[in-house]
Amino acid sequence: MKIPTLSELDTFSQVDIKTVDPAQLVDIREVAVNTDLPKEERILDFIRQVHNPYCFRHGKIVVKIGFSESAEHTTLEEQFESYLRSL
């Protein structure tokens, strides 16, 4: 199984969900990672199945994942709370 290069991962992260063809994205509900594998192999298994770990579908909904370089907030709950406070 080929490990994506940093360049490939960067390209994956730049996908625009407004212009991507949803039919070309993997439905995350169809991904089944073998939990018996070691952590690194589970990650590779997930990437192999989903193709782009930053952009995929859940049914008809296109999902794009991004990561903050800020260490100020570390949990999803803290990030969400910070977002709500900024409104």
N, C-alpha and C positions, 0 to 999 in steps of 0.2 A: 504494500500500500504506500503510495507516494505522499510524503509530507509536503503540504503547501509551503512555498517560499514566502518570505516576508513581502516580497513584491506582489505575489498572488493574493495574499491575505489583505494587503492594502487595496488591491483592485476590488476584491470582494466587498470590502467595507465601504467603497465609494458608490455602490449600486444605488441608483435613484429609484425609490419605490413609486414615484409618480410616473416613471417611464418604463419600468421593467414589465415584461410580459409575465403575468401571473401563471400562465400555463407552463412556463419554463422553470418555475420554482417547485421545489419538493414540498409536499404537504408534510409538516412535522408529525402529524398523527400516524404517518406510515413509517416513521423511523423507529426502529427497535434496536437499541444498543444492548449488546451482550454484557450484562453486569458482572459476569464471572471473569471478564478480562481485567488485567491490571489497568490502572488509571490512564496511563499514556495510550494504551491500545484502545481503551474505550473512547478517548478523545478522537483518535484517528478513525475509529469505526463510525463515530458520529459524523465527522467531516466527510468521510467516504460516502455515506448515505445521503447527507443533506446537500453536499457539494459546496454550498456557500453558507458558512456558519453565521454570517451576518444578515442574510436575507432569505426568507423562506415563507411558506404559506401555512396558515391554519384554516383549512377549509377555503373559503373565498377571501379571507383576510390576509393581506400581505403584511409580514412582520419584518421589521428591520431592527437589529440590535446594535447599539453603540456603547462605547465605554468612555467614561470620564477619566481624564488624567489627574483630576483633583482628588486628593486624599482627605479632603475636608469632611466628606460624608462617605461612609463605607457601606451602609446597607440600603436596600431598596426603599425601606420605610423612611430612612433619614433623607434620602434623595427626594422622595415624594413629598415629605413634609416641607423640605426646603423649597420645592417648586410651588407648593400651595401658598407658602408665606410670601413668595415673590409676586403673587397675583395682585 
